[in-house]
Amino acid sequence: MPGRLLTECPIWSPDGRALLLTTGGRRIYLLDRTEGRVRFLTYGCDPAWSPDGRQIAFVCLGRRHEVGIIRADGQGGVRILRIPSGVRPPLLWDRVGASLCFADARGRVIGVRVPDGTPMSWSLPSPVDALAASPDGEWLAFTAPCEMPGVLCLYLYHRRDRSLRVIAQVPPCRLYWTRKGRALTALAEDAAEPSLQYEMATGRVRRLHVPEGLVPLVPSPTDDAMLYLETRAPGQMMVGEAEGNRLRLFAHGYFPAWSPDGESIAFYDNPDEEASLCMQSRDGANFLRGPGGALRPPLRERALNLLSWSMMFALFPGLPSLGAAVATAHFLPSTCPWRALALLLGWIAWFTLYRPFVRWARWAGYAFESSRLEQALAAFPAALLVALSVRCALRLHLAWVGPLLAAWWFICAAGACMLSRGKPGSYRAIAAAWGIALAATLFAGIWHARQRAPAGFAASPAMEVSREGGGDAR
């Protein structure tokens, strides 16, 4: 199973003192650079800082019809703004932080007032493909289909004057405001298509030169540098001038984001959720590595994960093993080898259904991100059920429960770690571990039963009857 992909870049606060991090599990964290501390903020995606850096807007998790507002310090809870027509990121604040602008599910540009949730709407071309707001919040830049079919136009809309301009025809692109809103850059999604820059003061549109073999990623806010990605070396980033001159190797990373002053770049060192956040100056100096690995979920989510793993391991394989032990208690001969054989056949039948279960568990594992200790604790109910069922099936002494419990607990915990990581070949490893533990338990139980068999057989009612019959014959 591939790693849980990170889909969002780190987002700098307006003053550059904090960053918002969104994990693949759709949890939003806040990294305070002054304190060097990461804390969980809320559940959601696509967060956006308010201009003063005191509030954060985000799209509510699993509900594309709601926008959440939370304070950056985490106090006061989450305020929900319901949007009947749906929400499509990004979320854009105005210059005073009084309203939000975004596209709805149909691609229409709409807005909402933050204090009371009053909706706002504009009669703009739709459906919107890309949307960006100038740093002062006065201008909205967006791309939408024009009169020619299959062609996008770049539009500029002034919120206060309600004036609309058509800038140029563009391919599917990403929009960035630079030089404090004095320039607008449109970077084409396809490296073969042209990237453009529009000067607000002169109204001039010029085509950006992109060196061969490079893809422009994101321009600096000051517009004096550009991050590029090498097409033949995934993750290899280079930095240079906006025109592609003076290129130099920057770092190997993914999802970069420039700081507001254009002096530092934050990025992840790999594209999955085990990545570490890194920060480095644009000249390649002052490299810092931030929090690494999957960020720790909040206590409530860890408790739910613990309960989920406990239920999963109680059902697989706890209940099938317990059912096999109960089924063999009354309908099979009383010899322990027959009970062991019936239990073994039951386990073989269960293993035929094991691969679909592993696939289901891996799919469910996207939401289960427990640590090893939590997984070991979650495996305890299953280990207890398995130990009691094997002891019941083989009629072992009560003292065997302790070793069986320890062995099965270890195997269950190891299986949980393998399932959650989802490494290649984990199915064979887990199946082998369960098979070895089962075989060892059965052979130990059969050996122990045979040591007790002569004494039990001598004291059986059938032997007493045969002895009485033999005496009468004589």
N, C-alpha and C positions, 0 to 999 in steps of 0.2 A: 504494500500500500504506500503510495507516495506521501511525503510529508504534508502536513497541513500548511497550505500556502498562505503567505502573507500577501494581502491584496492592496494594502494602503501604505503610502509613504508616511514617515514621521512628520508631524505638523508642528512647526515652530510657533511659539507664542509671539505676539506683536513686539514684545521687548526682548525676545531671544533668551529668556531665562528658563523656559520650560518647553517641553515637547509632549505632544499627545501621541501615544502608541496604540495601535489597534491590532490585536492578534487575530489569527484565523478563527479562534473561538468566539469572535465578536465581543471581546471585552476591551474596554477603553481604559488605558492606564495613563497617568500623568507622571512624567519624569521631571523633577525639580533639579535643575543643574546646580543651583547654589548649595543645596543640601545633599545632592547626590542620592536622593531617595526616590523610589518608585512606589506609587500607591495606586490601588484600584479605584477607579472613578465610577463607572457604571457599565451596563450592558448596552451595546449599540454599535453603530458603524458610521463612517463618513462624518467625523466630528469637525467642527469649525469654531475657531476662536472669535469672540466678539472684539470690536476694535480696541476696547480698553483692557482686554485680557482677563476680565472678571467673570465672564460667562462663556459657556460652551454649548453649542447646539449640535444635535446629532439625530440620526434617523433611528427610531426605536427598533429593536431587534424583532424580526419576524412580523413587523407591522408597518407596511409601507404606506400607511395612512396616518401616521403619527410622527410628530417631531418632538423631541425632548429638549428641555433647557435645564442645565445644571450649573451651579456656581463652580468656579475653578478650585475652590478650597473644599468642595464636597459637602458643604453645609447646606441645610435647608431642603434637601431632597430634590426630586426631579419634577419639573413642571411639564405637563403634557399638552401639546397643541394638536388637536385633531384636524386633519386635512381630508375632507371627503373625497376629493379627486385624486388622492395619492401623492406620493413624494418621490422624486428622482434626484439624487445628489448630482452636483454639490449644493451645499447650503451657503448662501451668500448674505452677509450682514450689510446693512447700510452704514453710513459713516458715523452715526451716533449710537448704533446698537439698539434702535427702536423697532426694527422690522427685519424680516428674513425674506429672501428671494430664492426661488428654485423652480424647477420644472415639475409639472405633475405627471401622472402616469401616461397621459396622452401627448406629452411633449410641449404643453403650453406653459409659458412663463407666468407664474403667479407669485403671490407673496402673502405674508401674514404678519400682523402687528404682534410683537412679542408680549406686551403687557396684558392684552385682553384676548388675543387670538382672532382678531377681526381679519377676515380675508381681504386680499387686494388682488386685482387682476389688471392686465394690460392687453391691448389688442395688438399683438405682435405676431409675426410669421411663425408658423409651427409646422411640424414638430421640431423642437430644438434638438440639435445634435451635441454641441458643446456650449458651455456657458461659463462666463467669468466676469467678475465685477472689478472695477478699478479700485485702487487703494483708498481713495476718498469716498467710494460708494456712489459717485454721481453717474458713472457710465456703466452700462451693461453691454458686454460683447458676447455675441452668440452666432452660431452657424445654423442655418435652416435651409430647406429646399427653396430654390427660386423658381421662376416661371419655366425654366428649361428642365425637363425631367432628368433625374439622375445627377443634377449639379447642385452643389451647396454654395450659398452666398454668405459672406461674412458681414454681419450687421453691427452697428453701434446705436445704442438707444440711450438718450439722456433722460434720467428719471424726472428731473425738475421741469425741464422744458417740454418733455414728451415728444422729442424730435427723434426721427429714425433716419439713419444713414446706411447706404449700401456701399461697402468698401471694395470688395473684390470677390471674384469666384475662387473658391478654395476646395481642395480635396478634404476628406475627413481628417481632422486635425485636433490638436490640443492648444488651448489658448492661455497665454501668460502675459500679464501686465508687468512692464519693467520701467526703470527710471522714474519711480514714484507716480506712475500713471501717464507718463508722457509718451510711451511707446507700447504698442501691442504686437506680440509675436505669435504667429500661428505655425506650429510645428506639425508637419504632415505625419500621419501614422505610417504611411508607406514611404520607405527610403527613396523610392523612385520618383515620388511626387515632390513638387517644389514647396519649400517653407518660406513664408513671407513675414515681413515686418512693416507695420504702419506707424508713421510719425503723426502724432496728434496735432502738433503745431503747424506743420506744413501740409498735411494731408497726403504725403508721398508714400507710395507703396513700393518696397524694394524686395527683391528676391535674395534670400540668404544663400551664401555659398556653403555647401556641405562637402567636406573631403570624401573621396571615394573610400568605401569600406567602413564608413562611420555613420551612425544614426544619432541625430541630436536628441538628447534626453530632456534637459530643462535649462533655460537660460538663468543667469544670475539676476537678482533684483536690480542691480546697477547696470545691467546690460553690457558689461565689459568682458564677460566670459560666458562660456557655454560648456556644459557637460555632454560628452559624446560617449556612445557605446560602440565597441568594435563588433561588427557583424560576424566575424569568424572566431571570436573568443567571447562567448557569453559571460557576462558579468565583468568584463574588463572595461573600466571607465577611463576616459581621457578628458583632460580639461584644456581649453584653449580659448582663443578669441571667438567672438560670435561669427566671424567670417571664416573660421577654420584655420587661422594662422597660429603659429607658436604652440603647437600641440605638445603635450607632455603626458606621460603616464600618471594617473592620479591614484587609483586603488582598484581592488577587485571587490565589487559589492553590487547591491541591488536596491531599488526604490530610494534614490537619493532625494534630498531636499535641501535647498540653500537656506541659510540663516537670513533674517531680515536685512542685516547689514551687508550681506554678500561676502563675508569673510570666512565662513565655515560651512561645511557640508555634513549632514547627518545621513547615514545609510546603514543597511544591514549587510552583514558579511556573507549570508547565504539566503536563498529564497524561502526556506521553510520556517516553521515556528520555533525551531531550536536555534534560530539565529541570534546573534549578539548585535546590539546597536553600537555603531561606531561613529565617531566624530573626528573630523580632520580639517585643518586649515586648507584653504584653496591652493596654497603653495606647497602642500604635501607635508607640512610640519605639524607639530602639536597633535599627534594621533592619540585619541582616547577611546577606550573600549568600555561601553556602558554595560547594562545588565545583559546577561547571557542566558540562553536556554529559555524554555517556556516559562513565562512569568507565572508566579504562584496564584492560583485562583482564590477568590474570597472564601472565608470559612463556610458560608452557607452552601456554596457550590461543591466544596470538598466533602461536606456531609452528605449531599445528595449523591455524589459520585460513590461514596462509601456504601450507601444504601443500594445503589444500582448494582455495584459489583457483588455485593452480598446476595442479592436476589438472583443474579445471573449464575453465580457459582452454586447457590443452593438448588437451582433447577438443573444445571448441567455441571457435574454429573451426579449431584447428591441424590435427587429423587429417583432417577433410573436405577442407581445402585441399591438404594433402600428398597425399591419395588422388587428388584431381582431377589434380594435376600428374603423378603416376605413371601414371594411366590414360591421359592424353593423350600420353605419351612414345612409345608404340609403335604405337598403332592409328589415329592420325590423320596426315594429310599433314605433311610436315616444315616447312611454312611457319609462321612464328610467329603470324600473325593467326588461323589456325585453332586453334592451341593457346590463344590468348587467348580466342577465342569459346567454346571448350569449357569453359575455366575459368570464364568469366562465366556460362554456363548452369548449371554446377555450383553456383555461388554463389547464383543465383536459386532453384534447387531447395532449397538449404539454408535460404534465408530463409523459405520457406514453413513450415519447422519451427522458425523462430526464436521466434515468439510463445510456443508451449508451453515452450520452453527458458527464456525470460525469466520466465514464471510459476513454473517450477520453481526458478530461481535466486533469485527474490524470496522464495519460501517457505523455501529453504535459507538465505537471507540473515539470517533471524532468529538463526541460530547463528553467522553470520560477521560480526564487527564489527571488521574490520581497518581500520587507518588508511590514508591515501592512500599513504604510502610503502610500506607492506606490500602494498597492492594493485598498486602499480606494479611491485614486485619479483615479485609473483605472476604478472603478465602477461608477464614476460620469456620463459618457455618458449614461450608461444603466439606471441609476436612473432617469435621465432627460427624456429619452424616455418613460419609464414606467409611470412616473408621468403625462406627457402630454397625453399619450394614455388613461389612466384611466380617466383623467379629460375630454378628448374629448368624450369618450364612455358614460360617465354618465352625460355629460353636466353640470359639476360642475362650480362653480364660480371660477374666476381666482385666488382668494385668496387661494384656495385649493392646488394650485401647490406647494407652499412652504412646507406645512406639508407632502404632498405626496413625494416630492423630498427628504426631510430629512429622512422619514421612509424607502423609497426604497434604498436610499444611504447606510443607516446603514445595511440593509439586504444584499445588494450586497457585501459590504465590508466584512461582516461576512462570507458570502459564499465563497469569494475569499480566506480568511484565511484558512477555512476548506478544500477547494480544494487543496491548496498548501501543507498543512500539511499531508493530506490524512490519518487522523486517522480513526480507525475502527468505523463504524456506522455513518460516516459523511453524507452519502446519506440520511439517515432518518432525521438527524438534519437539513440539508439544505432544504429538501422537507418540513419538518414541518415549518421551518422559512418562506419559501416562501408562504406556504399555509395560515399560520396565518396572514401574512401581507396582502395577497390578500383578505382573508375573511374580515379582518378589514376594508380594503379600500372599498370593495364592499358594506358592510353593512352601512358604513358611507355615501357612495354615495347615496344608496337607501333611507336612512333616510333623507338626505338633499334634495333629489329629491321629496319625498313625502311632505315635508314641503312646497315646491313651487308648487305642483301639483294643488291644488284648484284654485289658482289665474291664473295659466296658462290655466287650463281647461275652466275657466269662460270666458277668453278672446279669446278662440279658434274660428276659422271661422265656425265650425259646430254649435256651440251654437248660433252664430248670425243668422244663417239660420233658426234654430228651433224657435228662438224668432219671426222672421218675419213671419214664417208659422203660428205660434200660433195666431198672431194678425189678420191675414186674416181670419182665421176660425171664430174668434169671430165676 
